[in-house]
């Protein structure tokens, strides 16, 4: 599992990446795919938004600019969110 200065690069490029411990700082509207031991998401104000664990299997979650995603012992992949349609 990746734990060095390159951790998170593959995941941010839309490829699955095995991660020991990493904090993703989200800069654009994206979809995060996660599978593993622990993932916790907080918003731009530091408020807890969601937590996932191995019991949840594969999770897809929308994340927004300013969110932080804390991954421990899992694999993650982030990709562009679909364009929002004006309502």
Secondary structure, 3 states (H helix, E strand, C coil): CECCCCCCHHHHCCCCEEEEEEEEECCCCEEEEEEEEEEEEECCCCCEEEEEEHHHCCEEEEECCCCEEEEEEEEEEEEECCCCCCC
